Every structure is written in structure tokens, then in C-alpha cells.
Amino acid sequence: MKTVLMVAEKPSLAQSIAKILSRGNMSSRKGLNGACSVHEYTGSFIGQSAHFKMTSVCGHVMTLDFIGKYNSWDKVDPAELFSKAPTEKKEANPKLTMVKFLQVEGRGCDCIVLWLDCDKEGENICFEVLDAVLPVMNKPRSTERTIYRAKFSSITDTDICNAMNHLGEPNRNEALSVDARQELDLRIGCAFTRFQTKYFQGKYGNLDSSLISFGPCQTPTLGFCVERHDKIQSFKPETYWVLQAKVNPEKESSLTLDWDRVRVFDREIAQMFLNITKTAKEAKVESVSKKEKVKQRPLALNTVEMLRVASAALGMGPQHAMQIAERLYTQGYISYPRTETTHYPENFDLKGCLRQQANNPYWAETVKALLSEGINRPRKGHDAGDHPPITPMRAATEAELGGDGWRLYEYITRHFIATVSADCKYLQTTIAFSIGPERFTCVGKVVTSPGFTEIMPWHSIALEESLPHCEKGDLFPVGEIKLLEKQTSPPDYLTEAELITLMEKHGIGTDASIPVHINNICQRNYVTVESGRRLKPTNLGIVLVHGYYKIDAELVLPTIRSAVEKQLNLIALGKANYHQVLEHTLDIFKRKFHYFVDSIAGMDELMEVSFSPLAATGKPLSRCGKCHRFMKYIQAKPSRLHCSHCDDTYSLPQNGTIKLYKELRCPLDDFELVLWSSGSRGKSYPLCPYCYNHPPFRDMKKGMGCNECTHPTCQHSLSMLGIGQCVECENGVLVLDSTSGPKWKMACNKCNVIVHFFENAHKVRVSPETCDLCDAALVDVDFNKAKSPLPGDETQHSGCVFCDPVFQDLVELKHAAMRHPMHRGGQGKRQGRGRGKGRRPGGRLNPKKPKDKMAALAAYFV
């Protein structure tokens, strides 16, 4: 019996697919990484009985990055990132140990079926999975095929079973096009981002952005927003005049007419036309025309249109809308939401999808009428050769999906029903009038067949004032003629929907990446989202784009990126060489980078006008260890300290508050310590600004505070305040927060675990002694007599936080899911664990660790 490994892109997809293929007759278990499950069943595979193992990854298995040395901003010239810097594939999420998990499940398997999403990214993940699994699978006979690719567009029984019966092969060219895009974005983005971030953050204090990033797609996206801003700023309103006439077909009714000249920009000429027409007392009907018109039903729905409508009509940002659409897809409610196609294939079961909606109270009547009278074939749209248009695949209720999920599903369903409905038909009547020598017109519309507008009422023909019945030559008394003075108005800021249209038109990004690029310019503080989801550029965004235009307009114009996208598509089609495209594109951007660096003064001139230099920003906080003058604390992102006398800048931990730490000084460099805190419920720790940026010991890295400092005698260091190994992560140590009293706590110096203990204690100190059972440092606790929770009215006790039964009710884990028992089951269980000295996770015995607090293991937690 063959063993077949099957891999989907997400755990929920794996479960749904396995359930369909096994008809529910499967067993499930958790994988070794805890994130992915394995579903097993027996069935038939290519005419042979087989044992199936269905599991998943969690998106990309690997990610592209520079090798260690080249990840240092300080040690590497950004220019080297274009060619010299070697790259490597690293695990995208090391905590998931996805490669190891795949190898464990793939060992001994004969075949693999890849159920990754059917787009270019999915093809790329196929080969990431194969790289991990093939070395441990059984070796095939010379001509035996072992790799299969399932192609599907929805999670329905029909689609999944059809995919299983028509297995293909993964597409190497599409995977290579993704590799090329990843490498180009990494090398180009990092080089420009590192240079301009270091250059401008070293000079200006109020940029209010932690990263001044550049992206080959992100920057043209920002360019569209700033281009509209510039049009608004440079707009000069002009005054114009409009002649407005009203006629009275009946005594108590009036009809407003539109002037055929529309408007004039000269006041005297406008007055002349008014004087001419005022002499006429009647308006003569010159012609009456009636014409049947059609408002076409919409094309089938693709990703870009869905994102446009989600932003403009539903008020959802593109990234949020895409996340909801992906969730609806994985739950089986809609077909695959990433598609450029607006044309249904001939064999698509339109009636089957429509029948699913026959019982929904919102559109049941419309659907039943369509099914009984016959559906209309959807309009012929664009076939991109990827996936069918976005379609509802099963019925849902508002209670099932709730909130934004229902609103997006409702729109997708209404859009689908509209595509198979009739066009909207209406009768348009146009009456032409003459008042003196001037011509006027009025238009009326009457709906004869509402068609698709019944299901999409927001597309209905607007109700207009009814026109009188009249014939050529009829006369109507003129009720009023007047001159209206108006002004031209500037365009408004771009909406997300308009930006998506521009990005699609100019080939910036793909249907999958467009939401990411828009989200990036918001996250970087280059634009803000105003009411109506309009994107207003910030000062920083405006200056950056103007600077790019000043130095090299191609960095911000969509032309060069659009050309690159075309080359990437040619790689996907097998019509362009991966290495040649990569080399040619990097060579172009390398030259542009060198010119940008040489010409940076041009952008700097614009920066000087909008932003303040570091020396003029911030407020005095702590003393510099070199000159002993006060350094200024700059709160704007990224927060940092700047010494104007030494002209040095020191980065700080972000997303928290910084204050002076008791005017205490670092014993190594004499800098005053500062205290970083994420709030009363979070972590806090002191740090030396100099050591944080220039690690004093070999076993330290840049960005470490005192809670990770290995100084042997400093009272704030890990050596003096470390208590024991973190109960959650492998490398962290729980460190006493000596500033937290009377609500004392210790926090992991690596992850977000916080342990609250000894509330209202007068003093808590870390003892030099260690626990005999787990090697954790003992803690000396001193309570006030009135508030002491210790037995026998004692006020002092020394013991192990983890093992001492006296402390068991005084310790509480917070801010993380607790995988290890803590003071559960009383003293008997503690002693049971304690007998195996030096016990480590997994329960195996190992020699007892040296009694060193820094290496102490809270081995009680197994």
C-alpha cells in the first residue's frame, strides 16, 4: 500500500479537503509543531489502495534574507546589497519548525499531492514544500511519478473531487517569477530604505516614522497620492456663469432646463445671453426624442473590483477586505478570491451556484424567478487564465458570518446574481427648447425593465422629475431666467478605490499585493486615511515624492515598475530567463541608487523646509556619559536620545514610554540609565543608552537592555536579577522587575510572559543562593506585618518561586498561554517532579546544571 502525503496552504483548508476526500471517515492528530494537524484515511490513488496523510503549512515555509553579516545596518554599505550580498532561504516562522514537521510527516511517503493555493505564490510554496520533503521520501523507481499538483478554485465537493481526479504538476516558471520578485524587492527595497532612513533620521527629529522605507511598488503607489495632492494645492478656482431657465408646463409645476452652452467664463458675455433670453416670454419645443437605452449588468467579479467596492461602498480597507475574503474562501463560502478573470468558463455551473441562494430571504424571490424564467449568460469579460471570477459557493446567513464577513459575502452574492440577470432597460426622453435664440434641453428617464438593478438597487436609474407630454412647436410660458455665478472646484484626495484603479491601470503590484502596498504607505505614516476612505499624504510622504522627482523621477513614476512586472510575467510564462531579468533589473537600480546617493542633497533641501534638525527637537532627559551634558529625548518615531554636544544619536526600544531611572549610572560608560515601560500591565526594564547601541560583551547583541546584560556585578544586570528559565520560551530568563513594587513581577527578557507575585511586599530581592530542585535563584521577600500573607504571621521568607509551597498561592502567570503546570496539585506533585534533579522538558534526566543563576532552568515546568 502506498503512502501519499498531501499538503494544503492552511490548516483549515487541509481539514476541509480531507473531510471531502475521505467522506468524513478520517482520524486527526496534532502535528509536532502544534499549529498544523494531520488527517489520515485510507482510499484509492491512481488505481491502487493508499494511505493518505493530509496536512498543511501556514503560508510560506521559507523567506528570503541576507546572510547574517549583511543584516547589520551599521557594518554594511547599502550599495553592496545589489550584488555582493549573498542571500539565503530561511524559515519564515522558526517557531513553527515547519521544515522539521514536514520532514517528519513526509518520511517514508511514496507520493506527494500539493494542494497549495492555485496562484503564483502557491506554486512557489509548492517548491518550498518539495525542497523540505523530497530528501526524506522513499526513492522512486526510474520512471515512476511521485509529485502531483491539485488545481482547484473553491472548497466544494465537486471542485475538490474533480481536482483529485485530474492531478497535474507544479509550475516551476511561476515559482521562479515569485523568487525573482522577492529578490528584487529585498535588494532594491533594503538598499534605498537603509540609506535614506539612516541619512534623514540622523539629521531630523520630527519625521514621525520609524522607517523611511522605499519599495519598487510602494513608492509609485505613494506617488499617485502625492500627484493628486499637488493638483489640489496648485488648483486655482475660476469663476464661470450658467444660464438657468424654468418653464411652466402647468400652472403649479415648473421644469428646469439645462443650457446647451453649459457655461461661459466671461461675465459680460453671460449678461448678454441673459438680456437676449429675458425678452422672450415663451419657450418653444423644437424637438422631442424618445430612445430605449440599456444599462448593462456588471461583468463577473474579480479581485480588484471587489477591493474597490469594499473600500468605496462598504468602508473596508483593501487589506482588511482581502483577509475577510480569504476567510470566507477557506470556510467554503466563496470561490478563490485572488483572480484577474471576469469571464466564466463555458462549463461553469452557474445554475448550481444560483440554486444555493434560493432560500435566502434577501434575494430568494429574484433567484427563484431567474431559475424559472431562465438565466442570462454573463457578459463576456477578460479571461486571464487563472481562476474563475469570485462566486458564492454555498448559502450563508448573517448570523453565521456576522459583521464585515456578512457584508462582503452579501455584496459578492448580489454581484453574482446580477451577472446572470437581465440588463436594466429604460426609456430616455429628450425635449429641446428654444428661448429666443438660445437652446435649452431637459431629459427624463423611465425604467421599463429594472433587470439586475432589483438585486443591486444602488445601480438603479435615478428618479427624475416627470416630463410633460408635448410635441414639436408647443409653447410653454417662461417662469424664470437667471444667471448663476459658480466656481470651478479642485479634485478631492484619492479614495482607496481610485488608487486601486490607478495601480491596476499602470501595472503596479498584483491583485494579491495591491492591498499590501496601500497598507504599507499607511503604516509608514506617508498617508492618512480620511473620511470617505480618502488618502491624504503627510508632510513626510509629500517631501519624499517631491525629492524623488527632483533626483530621479523614474523612482516614483509607475513606468519602470510596470516594465519589471511585465518581465516577471514573462518568466512565469517561460518566455524570459530568470537570471537575466534579475541581473538586468538590479543593474538598472544599482545605477539609480548611486546617482540617488550622490544627489541626496536635493531631497535634503526639501526636508530642511518641513522638518526640524535633531538638535532643535526633543526635551532634556538623561546625561551623556562622554560630555556629561543632558541628552534630548525625541519622542517622535523612532524615539531616540540625541546629544547635540557630541552629535551622537542613540536608538531606544519602541512602542513604550521612556523616563529617567533614579539618576543611576552605568558602571561601564557613566551614561545615566533610562527606564522603558510598556505600561502598568506590561514589562519594564532599565537600559544604558550606550550599551543598548554598542553591546559591551561578546554574548550581547545590539538592542539589549539591562535585563539581558551579562555584567557580573552591576545591580541592574541579568546576573543579579535573573531568577530562572522562562516557563514559555526556550531562551528567555525571568528577571525581577525591581521597579514594580508593591505589585511585584518578574518578566521574561525574550518573550511576553509576565509573572506577578508577592503583591504588597515591602521588599523583594534575588538571593545569591539557588534552589536544590530546579536551580532557579531563591527570592527573599519582606512583608509589612499588617499585610503579610505568610503563615504564622511571619514577615520574611526566602524560597524558590517555582518550588516553595509557601509561595504557591502568591504567584500568578499572565500575558501568555501557560503550557506548563504552575503550583498545581500541591506539595506532593512538586516533590514528585523535584526528585529528578536537573530534569528538563521532555522528562529525560540529565546531569544537574551548575548553580549559576544566569543558566538556571526552571526545570519544574515539564
N, C-alpha and C positions, 0 to 999 in steps of 0.2 A: 504494500500500500504506500502510495506516495504521500509525502507531507508537503502541503502548499502553504507558504506564508503569504498573507495578504495585508497590505499596508494602506491606510487612508490618511488624510491630512489632519483630521481632528478626532479626538476620542468619541465625540457624539456621532460623527459620521460613521466611524468603524462599527459602533453598536447598531446603528440603523441598517447599514448594508448587511452586516452579519445576520441580523434578525430576518431580513427579507430572504437572503440566500438559504438560510437554514430552516426557514419557515417557523422560526421561534424555538426550534429544537437544538439549543446550544447551551454550553456551560461557559461561565465567565469567571475570570480571576483578575486580580490586580497585578500589573507588571512590577518589576523590581524598582522602577523609578517613582512609583506611587501616583504618577499622573496619567498613565495610559493603561487601559485594560486589555486583556487578551480574551477573545471569544473563540471557542473551539467547537467544531462539529464535524460529522462525517458525511461525505457526499460523493458525487461523481465529478471527475475533472478530465476532460478530453477523452472520454470513453473508459476511464479507469477509476476504480474506487480510490478515494483520497481522504486524508485527514487534514482539515483546514484550520489554520490559526490566523484569525483576523485581529489586527491591532492597528495602531496609528502612531503618527508623530504629532508634534504640536507646532505646525508651521515648518519653517526652515530648520533643518538639522544643523547646518553649518552656516557660518557667516565669514565674510572676507575681511581681513585686517592686516595691518603691517606687522612684521615680526617685532618682538619686544623693544629693541633699541629705537626703532623708528616711531614708537608711540610717545616718545618724550618730546614735548613741545620745545623744551629748553636746549636740548642737545643736538637737534637735527634742523638743518636748513630746509625750509618748506620746499625749495626748488628740487631737492633730492627726491621728493615723493613722486615726481613724474616718471622717473625711470630707474634710478639707483635702488630705491627702497624695495626690498623683496616683500611679497605678500604671502599669506598663508590662510588656509581654511581652518577656522576654529569652531568649536561647538557653539551654536547660537545661544544656548542656555545651559552652561556647565552643570547647574544644579539638577537638571533633568537627566543627566548622564544618558542621553538619548542613543549615542553610538553603542555604548555597552549594552543597553536594553535591547536594541535591535539585533546585536550580535548574539545575545543570549537566546532570543526568540528564533533567530534565523539559523542557529547551529543545527546541522543535521537535516535541514529542509531541502527538498529536491527542486522546487519551483517557487517563483515569487510572482504575485499578481499585484500591480501597482494601481491603487485606487485614489491617487492624488488628484487634486482639482485639475480640470482639463483646460489649463491656460499655460502661458509660458513659464510662470513661476512654478506651477505644478510640475511641468516637465523637468525643471531644474531640481526640484526636490526629489523627483524620481531617481535622478543620478546620485544625489546625496545619499539616499537610502541604499542604492545599489553598491556604492563605494563602501558602505559600512557592512553590508550583509553578504555580498558575494564571496569574500575570503573565507567565511565560515560555513557556507552552504556545501552540500555534497557536490563533488565534481561530476559534471555531466559526461555522458558518452560523446564521442567526437561531433556528431551532428545533432544531438538532442537539444531542443529548445527549452530554456528554463526561465526566460524573462518575458513577462506578458504585461500589457498595459490595457486597463479598462477605460473606455471613453463613455462618459455619461453627462447628462445636463440637469438631472433632477433626482431626488431621492424617492422615487416611486417604484413599486414592484415591477412594472413594465420596463422602465428605463434601466433599472439595475440588472434584471434578468437578461435583458437584451444585450447589455454591456458584457455580461459574463459569457454569453454565447458568441460574441464577436470580438474576442480579445485581439489587440494589436501590439505594437511595440512602442516604447518611449521614443520621443523625438529629440535626438542629440542636438540638432541645429537650433531648435527653440531654446534648449537648455543653455547652449553656448551664447545665444543672444542675451540671456539674463546674466551670465557670467561677465560678458563684456560690459553691460550697463553697470553692474556692481563695481567693477574695477575702475571704470571711467569716473563714476560718481565719487568713489572713495578717493582716488588720487587727485582729481581736479578739486573736489569739494574741500578736502583736508588741506591742500596746499594754500588755496586762497583764504580759507577760514582761519587757519593758524596765523598766516601773515597779518591779515587785517585786524584780527582780534588782538594780537599782541601789540601791534602798532598803535591802534586807537585807544585801547584800554590803558596803555602805558602813558597816554597823553591827556585823556579826558575823563572826568569823574562822574558825569551825569548822563551817560549813554543809556542807562537803564535796560541793559541787555547783557546776560551773562556770556553770550556767544555772538560774535558778529559773523554770522555764517554766510557762505556763498554756496550756491548749488546750481549746476548747469540747467536744471528745470525750475528750481525755486526762485532764482534771480529774475528770469524773464517773467515769471508769474507776478512777482512784486512790481516789475516794470510796467505791466498793464495797469495796475492800480495807481501808480505814480503818474503815468501818462494821462489818466483821467483827471487826477488831482491837478495837474498842470493846466489842463484845458479849463478847469473850473476857475483856477487862480488868474489865468490870463484872459478870461472872458470879459468882454466889455459890452454891457447891455445897450441895445439900440431901441429907440422909440419908433413905433410904427402906428398906423391908423387903419381902422377897419370900418367899413360902411355897413351898418346893420339896419335891415328893413323888416317891418312887420306888416302883414296884410290881414284883413278881417273877412274870412270867407262867410262867416255868420256874425250876427250881432254880438254874441257873447264869447266868441272864440277868436283866437289870433294865431297866426302861423309865422314863425321866424324864418327868414330867408338868408341863405349864405351868398355872399358877394362873389361873383365869378373871378374878379381880380384878386381875391383873397385879402391882400393888404398892400399898402403903399408906405414908403418911408419918408415922404415929403409932405409936410403939414399943409402947405398951400395947395398942392395938387389934390390932397384928400378933401380940403374945404371946397375946391372947385367941383368935385364929383358930388359932394353933398348939396351944393347950391343947385346943380343941374337937376338932381333927382327930386329935390324938395318941391319943385314946381309941378310935378306930376301928382295928380290926386288918385289915380287908379293904376293898378298893376295888371298887365295883360299876360295871359297864359300863351306862351309861344309854342310849347310842345309838351306832350305827356307821353312818357315811355314806360312800358312795363316789361320787366325781364326776369325770367326764372333763373335763380342763382343757386349754387351748391357750396356748402361749407363741408370740406372733406373730413371724414373720420380720421383719427390720428394714425400714424404709422405704428407698427408694433414697437414695444418699449425696449430701449437699450439702456446701458448703464448711465451714460451722460445725460440723457433726457430724464431718467429717474432722479439723478442728483440735482438737476436744475429745478425740477418741480418740488422736490423735498425742501430745497432752500427757499424758493420763491413763494410756494403756497403753504407748505407745512411748517416752515420756520426751523428746519433742521439743518445743521451744518453738514457739509458733504461727508466728513469722516464719520460723524455720528450716524448719518443715514446709511452709510456703507456697512457699518457694524451691525445695525439692525437688520439690513437686508441679508447679511451673511448668516445671522442667527435664524432668520425665517427660512433660509435655504437649508441649513443643517437640520432644522426641525421638520423639513419636508413640506413646508407651506408654499414655497415658490421655487421656480427653477433657478439655475445658476445665475447669480446677479452680476457677474462680470462678463459683458458681451458687447460687441460693437454692432451686432447684427440687428436689423429692423425688418427682416423678411422671414416669414415662417416657411420651413421646407414643405414640399408638396405632401409628404406623408405624415405631417404633424396632426395629431388627434385633437383638432380644435373642439369638436362636439363633446368629446370625453371630458376635456377641461371645463367646458361650459356647463355640462350636467352636474359637475361637482358643486356648482354655485346655485343650483335650482331651489334650495330651501332657505337661503339666507333672506331674512325679512327685508333687508335694504334694497335688494335687486331681484328678488325671486320672480316678480311679475314680468320684468323685462327679459330675464333669462328664459322663462317658460314660453313667452311669446316668440322669441328668436328660435327656440328649439322646434316649436310647432310650425312656424311660418318658413323656417329655413334661414340659415345664417348666410351672411355675405362674406365672400372670400376677402381676407385682409388685403390692404393695398400692397403693391409690390415695392418693397423697400430695398435696403442695401444688405447684401449677403457678404459678411466679412470672413465667412468660412470658419468661425469659431463655435459659438453656441447659439441655440435658438433664442429669440427675444425673451425677456423676463415675463414669466407667466405664472398665475396662481395654479398650484398643483393639487391642492386639497382645500376643502372648506374650512373656515375658521370663524370663531365668534369674537366679539370684543372682549368678553370675559376671559377667553383663552389667552389672547395676546396682550391685551391691556395697553394703555398709553400710546407711545410712539410706535410700538410694534403694530398695533391695530391700524393706526392712521396710515402707515406706509403700506401695509397689506391691503387696506381698503382702496388706496389710490391705484395700486398695481392691478387689483381685480377690476375696478371700474374701467381702467385704461384697456385691459384685455377685452372686456365685454364691448367696449366702444369700437375696438378694431374689427369686430365681426358684426357690428350693427350697420344700419344704413347711413348714408350721408345725410346731413341736415339740408333740407330744401326750403327756400323762401322766395317770395315774390318781391322784387325791388321796384318801386315806383319812383320815377324822377320827373318832377314838374319844373320846367324852365319858365321864368317870368322876365318881363322887361318893365322897368320903371323909368320912363324917359328913355335915354339912350343906353342906360346901364342894364346889364343882365344879372339875374339872381336865380338861385336854384334851391329847391328843397327835396329831400329824399326820404322815403318811408319804406319800411320792410315789414312784411307779414309772413310769418312762418307757415308753410304749407305741410311740411313733414319734419317733425323735430329730429328724427333719426337718433344718432349717437348722443345728442345733447340731453336726452332724457336721463342717461346714466352719468353724463358729465355735465351737470347743469351750469357749471361755471363757464362753459363754452357756448351757452345759449345766445341766440341773437338778441341783442338789447332791445327792450321795448321802446319804441319811439312814438312821438305824437302822430295820431292818425291823420292822413291827408284827406282833404275834401275830394269828392267826386267832381271832376271838371274836364273840359275839353279845350282844344286849341281855340283861342280867340276869346275865351271867357275873361271877364273883367272883375277884379276884386278891389274894394276900397283900400287905400294905403292907410294903415293905422299910425305908423310912426317910422321916421327915418332919422337915424342919429349917427354921429361919428364917435367911435370908441378909441381912446388912446391906450395903447398897451406897450409892453416892453418885452424884448426877447429875453429868455431866461437861460442860465447856464445849465449844462448837463448835470445830473446828480452823480454821486460817487457810485462806482461799480457795485452791483449786487453780486453775491456769490454765483447766482445763476448766469449773469452776464459774463463773469470771469471764466466760468466753466466753458461757455460757448467760445470765448476767445482762445482758450487753451486748446480746445478741440480743433478749432479752425486752423490754428498755427502749428499744430502737431507737437504741443508741449505736454509731455507725460503721456500716460496711457489711461484707459478707463479705470484701471486699478490704482494708479499712482496720483491721479489728479487730486483726490481728496487729501492725500498726504502732503502734497506741495502747498495747498491752500492752508492746511493746518499748520505747517511749518512757519509760514510767514506771520501767522497769528501768534504762535508760541514764541517766536524770536522778537516780538514787540516791534515788528516792521509795519503792521497794520492793526487796527482795532475794528471789531465788528460792531457797527452802529445799528440803530433801529431799522427794521426792514432788511436786516442782514446785508447792509451795505458796508463795504470795506474802505475805511479811511486810513490812509498812510500816516504813520507817525513821523516826527522830525527825523528820526534815525533812518527810517525807510526811504524818505524823500532824499536826504543827503546822500545816502549810498547810491541810489539810482542816478542822481544827477552827477555824482562822482564817476560812476562807470561810463556815463555818456561823455563826460569830459575827457576821460583817458582812452577808453576803447568801447565804443557803442555796441560792438558785437557781443560783449559780455552780458548785456542786458536785453538786446533785441532777440526776438524768437527765431531769427533765421538760422543761426549756426546750430542751435539745439535741434531744430526741426530737421536739418540735414543729417545730424547724427542719428536721430530716431529712424530716419529712412534707411541709413546704413545698418542699424541694428535689426530692422525688419528684414533686410536682405540677408543677414546672417541667419535669421530664423527660417528663411525660405531656402537656404543652401546656395544663395547666389552671390555671397560675399565671404571673403576669408576672415575668420575671427581675428587672427593675429595682425593682419594688415590693417583692418579697421581700427583696432586698438592702438597700434603703433602710430598710424596717421593722425588720429584724433588727439592722442596725447602730445604729439609733436606740435600740433597747432596750438593747443592750450598752454604748453610749456613756453612757447614763444610769447604768447599773450601774457603769461604770468610774469616773465622777466620784464616786459615792457610796463606792466602794471606796477611792479615794484619800483622801477626807475622813475615812474611818473606819479608816484603816490602823493607828492606834494600838491598836485592839482586837486585831489579829493580832500586833502588836509585843509586846504584853504576854505573849502565849504564847511568842513567840520568846525573850524575855528569860529565861524559866524554863529553856529547853532548850539555849541556845547562849551562848557566851562573847563579850563585846564584843571588837572588834579590838584595843584597847589591851592586853587581857589574853591575847592569843593570839600564838603565834609565838616566834621567838628572834632576838636581835640579829644583824644580818648586815653591813649597809653604812651609811655615813654619809649623812645628808641634806645636800644642797648648800645648803639655806636656813639651817638651825639648827645644822648640823654635829654633831647628835646621832645615835646609832645608830637606824636604822630596823629594824623587826622583819620577818623573813621568815615569811610564813604559808604553810605547805606544803599545807594542805587546799585542795581545789579550790574556786575557781580560785586558784592560787598567786599571791601578790602581796606587795608591800612596804608597810608602814604606818608612818608617822611619827606617833607619838602626840603629840609636842610641837606640830607644825604641823597635826595632824589631817588629813593628806593620805594617800591610798592610791594606789599605782602598780601597774597591772597588769603582768604578766610573760608571756613565752612559756610555753605549757603543755606538758605531756607530756615533761618533761625534768628535769634537775637544775640547781639554781642554786647558785653559790658565789661568794665574793668574788674579784675579779680583780686580784690583786697590789697591792691598795690604791691602784690608779691612779685618777685623777680625770678627769672630762670637762672639756675646756678651755672649754666654753661655760657650764656651770652649776655646776661644782665638786662634782657628785654623784659618789660612788665608783662605779666600774664593777662590774658583776657579769658572770659568765660562765655562759651557758646551754649545756647539752650534752645530746644525746640518747643518749649512751653512747659507749664506746670505738670502736665501729664506725660511729657516726653523725656528725652535724655538731655543731659547737660554734662559738659566736661571742660576743664581748663586747657589752654594751649598757649605755647610760646609762639608768637608770630614768626620769629626767625627759624625756629626748629620745624615749624609746620611747613615752611617753604624750602628749608635746607636741612634734611634729616641728619642728625648728629652721629648716628650709629649705623653700622652696615646692615643691621637687621630691620631697619626702619625705612619706610617709603615716604615720599612727599605726600602731605595731606594727613599726617597722623598727629593727633593731639597728645596731651599728657597721659591719657588713658591707654595709649599704646606705646609710650616711651619706655625704653628699657634701661634708663639711668638707674644705677644700683642703689643710690641713696636719696634721690630727690623725693620729698614727701608727697608730691603730686603724681608720681610715676606709677606705671603698671606694677613695677617691682614692689612698691609699698602699699598699693591699694587693691591689687588684684586678689580675688577671693577663690575662684575656681572656674573650671571649664564651663562654657555656656551650655545650657540644657537643650538648646535648639540647633545651633550650627557647630560645625566641626572645629573651626579655627579660632572662634571667639573666646574671650575670657570675661567673666562677670567682674566688674570693677565697682568698688564702692564710690557712690557719688557723695563726697564729703560736704557738699553744699546743700544737700536735700533735706536736712533735719528741719522740723521734727517729723516730717513724713519721709523717713529714710528709704533709700532704694539703692540697688546696685543694677547696673546696666551693662549689656554686652557691648564690647568695643568693636564688634563687627556687624551684628545684625540688630533687629529692633526689639529684642527681648528686654523687658524690664521686670525686676523682682522687687516688689515693695515689702519692707519688713520693719519691725520694731517701731511702729508708729508711737510718737510722743516720747521716745527715748531721749535722755539728756545728752548722751554721747554714744557714738558707735565708732569703734576703732578696729583696724585689721591687725591681728596679733602676728608676731613672727613665727608662732607655732602652727603646725598643720595637723589635720585630722588623721588619726591612725587608720580609719576605714577608707577614706576616699582621697586623701592628700590635699583636700581643699584647705585654704587658710582658715584658722579659727577667728572668731569675731568676739571682741569684748564689748558688751552692752551695759550701759549705765542708765537706769531709770530713776526718775524722781519717786520718792516713797509714795506720794499720793496717787500716782498713775502707774505704778508698777504692775504688770500682768504676771510677774514671775511667781512661782509657788512659794509659800511660806513668807510672804511679804518681803522677799529678798529684793534688792535694788540692783545688784550686779550679777552678771553671769558671763562666762566665757565658754564658747562651744562652736560646733560646726553648724553652719546654716542649713546644710543638707541632711545631716545625720542625727543631730542632737534632739531627743524627744521634747526637751523643754521648749525648743524653738518652733516645734512643728505647727502650732496654731498661729504663729506670728509672722509667717512668710507666705506671700501671695504672688503668683506669677501673672504678669499682664502683657498685653500687646503682642502676643503670639500664640498660635495653637500649640498646646503642650503635648508633645509626643511621649514624654517620659513621666512616670508617676512621681509625685512630689508629696511626701508626708502623707501617703495614702495607706491605710491599713494598720497604722500604729507601729509600736516599737518592735513587735515580733518580726514583721516583714523587713524592717530596716536592718535588724540584726541578721536576718537571713541573707540579705544582699551583702551585708558587710563582711560576712565570713570569707568570701572570696576576695582577698586583698588584691588591689590592683586590677579589679575586674573592669573590662572595657566594653563598649557597645557590641552586642552580639553574644555576650555571655561567656566568651572564652577567657580562660585565665592567662595572665601574662605577668612577668616579674614586676614587683612593686616599683612604681616610679620613684625617683629621688624626691625628697620632701622639699621641693622648690616651688614657691607659690606661682611663679610665672608659668611653670609647666604643669601646675596642679590640674588634676582631672576630677570632675565631679562624677566619679565612676558609679556612684549610687544609681544614676539615671541610666538604666539599661533598656 
